[in-house]
Amino acid sequence: MAQTRLRQVVHLGQAGALVRAEEVGDAEQVEPGEPAARATALLTDSPADEGTPLRRPHGGPDLTDPQTMTGLLRPVLDARGAGPVTVTSARTLRVAHGRRVVVRYHVAGGADGGADLIAKAYADPARAALVHRHLVLLDRLHDPATRVGTPRPVGLLPDRGIVLLGAVDGRPLSDVALDSPPEQLLDVARRFGTWLRALHTSRLALNRTLDLEQEARNLGRWAEDVAGADELLTTPARRLAARLSATVADLPVVLDAPIHKDLHLGHVLVEDDGTATVIDLDEARMGDPLLDLAHLSAYVDDAGAAGALLVRDALLEAYGPPTGPDPGLRLAFFHAYTQLKITKQELAGRLTEELVLRGVRRLARGLSCLPG
């Protein structure tokens, strides 16, 4: 009975949580079986020594010690009626250096069975509170008819900067699109498009707003990162950033919709029964819904896989026509913006000739989107 109640409280799948970091260039995945302490400490830039616990700064808790985390998590889960629980294992999934760490816990609440939780620990506790609040708001959009939603919020440790959510079972839609029959892909895509339209037209008020001036500054930094990677990228990167910055002046300002802001098929997990969960909502805010559409579309175009293109087209059809002033310009701007973003992320790792040439082609696609 206690175990059943625990599962109801945390809304868990059976296994296999997949958590991805939005900071592609800065996130480190810790492979299964490696010591959790291999991850970089949350608010330090130097790697932790072997055997060093993964801690928050200033004497915070060891996030990978089951006994310590049992003491921290019990009050949260008890308050939700889960009954006595024990953390039996902890595994570090992701580390974004100096910003965030993601840990998966197995939580036992009875003699048999178990359940998994995901904890995101932030260097800035205010960021944790914001993410938790957004997860609570987004959970209101849960609709059993569409079988598409977001990770269920479990709790917040405000003084620790830790957000707790239910683990999600499934594979990224980008992978599902590679090996699944068209009818299955069309079903998921249409339901996802319907959910996305519901998100964008909802009255949810997220406590963060897209700042186009800040985004323009980001574009300049991204362009310089790309330009410095290889001389073949220098001119096209700077040209694209300059064209984007010039376009911002003519871009209609639309900031009235809750958006994901980092949406692509890799951030949608699909379970065997077709249930889909949209993950990595750290960047969610009020903004232009066409940013989500263009961002997702740019990633699909970049991959070029037939299944992904099928998903994208069916999703957009289910979503319906874009609204608001000058949708063509807004879509073009955000599509080109995402081309520069993808290039910057891809070049953050090991540089190869193929990556450079791919970056050149991608930047050219971005330039072709924009007027002038």
N, C-alpha and C positions, 0 to 999 in steps of 0.2 A: 504493500500500500504506500509506504513512504517513497519507494523508488518510483512508482507511478506518478505520485504527486510531484516529485522532483522533475520528472520529464515534462509534466504539464507546466511547471513554473518556468523552466528555461527553454521550452519549445525546441527540443534538440532533435537532430538526425542521429543515425546510428554511428557514423564514423566518417573520417576523411575530410575534416574541415580544410578549406583552402582559403588562405588569406593572402592577398597581394598588397604590396605597398605602392602608393601612388608616386612616391619619390623614386622613380625608376633608376635614376643615376646614383642614388645614395643608399638605397635599401640593400640589405644583405640578407639572403636566405640562408638559414642554418639547416643543413641537411639532416634528415632523420638519423638518429643514432649518434650524432656528434654531441659532445658535451655542451650543455646549454651555456656554460660560462664562456664558450668560444665567442659568443656574440659580444659586440661592443657595448660597454656600459652606457646607460641611457643618456646621460648628460656629459659624457666625456668624449673626446676625440681620439683617445688612444685605446687600442684593443685591450680587453680584459686578459689578464694572465690566466693560463690554464688552471682551473680549480677555483678561480675567483667568482663568487656569486654574482649574478646579474642583479644589480640593485638600482633603485632610484637614488639620487644624490642625497647628501647630508644625512647619512645614517638611515636611509629608507629601508623597506623590507627587501629580503631576498626573494625576487619574483619567481625563482625556479625551485624554491624549497617547498615541498608539499605541506610540511607541518606548519610553516609560517603562513602559507596562503590559506590553509584550512582555517586558521584563526581569523584571517581577514575576511574570507568569503562567507563564513557561517552566519554572521549577523545579517548580511544582505539577503541570503537565501532563506534564513529563518523568518525574516520579515515578510517574505513572499509565501510563507506556508510550506516550504519544502521539507521542513523537519531537519534533524541532525544530518550533516553531510561531512564527508572527509575527502580532501584532495589526495588522490593516490598517485598521480604522476603529473609532471609538468614538462612541456617541450617548447623551446623557443622556435617560433616560426619565422619571424622577420625582425630585423633591426634597421631602423632609419637613424643613422648616426646623429646623436645629439638631439633627437626629437621624439622618437617613439619606438617602443618595442612591443611585439605581439607574441603572446604566449598562449598555448593550448593546454587546458587542464582536463584531466579525467576526474570526475566527481562521483563518488559512491555515496548513495543514500540509503543503502539497505544491504541485506546479505547477498543478493545476487543482482546482476546487471550493473549498469552505470550510465553516466551521461557526460557529455563534453561541453566545456565552456571555452570561449575565447576572451582573453583579457588584453585590452590595448592600454598600455601605460604610457602617458605623455609627460614630457619634460615640463610642460606648462599645464598645471591643473585646470586653468580656465579653458584651455582647449578641450580637455576631457569633458568638462561640464557642457560645453557647446555641442560636442559630438553626441553625447548622451541625449541632450534635449532634442536634437534633430532626429535621432533614431526613434525616440518616443513619438514625435510628431509624424514621422514617415510611417510608423507602424499603423497609424490610423487609416492608411490607404489600403491595408490588407483586405483583399476581396477574394473569398474562396472561389468565385466564379472564374476569375482570370488565372488563379494559381501562380501569380507573380507577386513578389513582395520584397521586403528588405529584412536583414537580420533582426531577430527579435531582441529588444533591449532587456537585459536581466537586472542590471543595477549599476550604481555609480559609487565609487569610493572617492568623494570629492577632495579630501585632504591628501589622498595618495595620487590623484590624477589618473585613476584607473577606471576604464569603462568595461563593463561585462556584457557580453552578448552570447546568444546561443550559437553553437557551432553549426555550420551549414554543410550538408553533404551535396556532392555533385561535381560535375566537370564544367570548365569554362565553355560558354557557348561557342567561342572561337574554335575550340577543339571538337565539340559536338558537330559543328558545321562541316568538319573534314570527313566524317565517317558515318553520318546518319542519313537515312532515306529522306527524300525531299518532303514527303508528307509530314514527317515528324518535325522537320525544320520549319515548315510553313506554319504548323500549329503553334510552336513556341514563339515564332517571330510575331505572329498576329496578336497573340495574347500579350507579349511584351510591348508591342506598339500601342495596344489599348491601355495598358498600365501607364506607359510613359505619357500618353495624352492626359490621363487622369491626374498624374502628378503635376504636369505643367498647368493644368486648368483648375487645380485645387486652390483652396483658400488658405493653405498652410502658409504660415509666416515664419520663415527661417531667420535666425538672428545673425545674419551675415549677408552682405550684398556685393555683387560683382562690381569691381572698381576698374573701369576701362582705362583710366589714366595709369593705374598700377600695372595693368596688363600690357600697356604700351611700353612701360619701363622694362617689364619682364622680356618683351620681345627684343629690346635692344641688348639686354644681357645674353639672351639665348643666341642671338645672331653673332655676338662677339665670341662666345664659346665655340660655335660652329666654325666661324671664320678662322679661328686659331688652330683648328684641328688639322687642316690641310689647305694648301694654297688653291686647290681647285674649288674649294667651298667658300673662299673669302668673298669674292665679288657677288655670287648669287645670294649668299646669306645676308649680306648687308643691303643688297637691292630689295630683297623681300621684306626685310625689317623696315626699310624706309618707305616702301609702298604701303605696308600695313599701317605704319604710323600716320601717313598722310590720309589714309582711308578713315581712320578713327574720327577725324574731324567731320566727316560727312555721314558717319554711321548713326542711324536712329538709336536713341537710348531706350532700351526696353529692359526693365529691371523688376518686373512684377510677377515673375513665375519662380517657383522653387525648382532648382536645377541640380543635377548631379555634378556637373562641371568636368568630370574625368570619365565620361561614359564611353565604353567600347565593349565589344563582345566578350573580351576577357574578364570583364567585371560583372558578368551574368553567369551564375552557376546553375546548371540544369541537372536535376535528379533523374533517376531512371524512369519515374512516372511522368516526367515532363514538367514538374514543379520547378519554377525558376526563382532565383533570389538575386537581387541586385546588390552588390557588395561595394566596399571601399567608398564610403560616403563621407569621408573626412572633409572633402572639398565642397560639399553641398552648401548652397546659398541661394539667395534670391538673384535672379539674373535673366538673361535672354534665353528662352527655350530653344532657339535655333542654334545656340552654342552646342547643346547636347546632340542635336541631330547632325550638325556638321562635323563635330568631333568624332562621333561614332562612324559616320560615313567615310571620313578621311582615313581612319584606321582600317576599315574594310577595303577601301581602294588600295591602300598600301599593301595589304596582305594579298589581295587579288585572287583569293580562293573562290571557286565557283559556289560552294555552299555558303560562304559568308556573304557573297553578293546576293544570293537568293534570300538569305535572312534579312539583309538590309532592305531590299526592295519590298519584301512582304511587310516588314515592320513599318516602313514609311507609308505604305498603302493603308495599313490599319490605323496608323497615327492620324492620317488625314492631312489636308493642305496646311502649310504654314500660314500663320496669321501675323497681323501687325504691319507696321510701315516698312516698305521696301524690303520684303523678305529675301529677294534675290541678292541684294547687296550684303545683307546680314549673313546669309548662308555662305556667300563667297568669302567674306572676311574671316569668319570663324573656320572655314575649311582651310584657307591659306595659313591662318594662325596655327592650326593643328599640324600642318605639314612642317612648319618650323619647329614646333614642339617635339614631334616624333624624331626629327633629325637630331635635335639636341640630345634627346634621351638615348638614341641609338649609338651616338658617338661618345657617350660617357664611358663606355668600357674599352675593350681592346680595339684599336683602329686597324682596319684592313682595307685593301684597295677596293674590294667589293662594297664595303660599307660607305666608303667615300663616293664611289660612283652612284650608289643608290641614293645617297644624300643629295648629290647634284641633280639627279632626276626628280627627286621629291621637291626640292626647292623650285625647280622649273615648273612643276605642276602648281605649286603655290602661287607663283608669279602669274601664271596663265589664268588664275581665278579672278584676279583683281583688275579693275579698270586702270587705264593710264599706261 
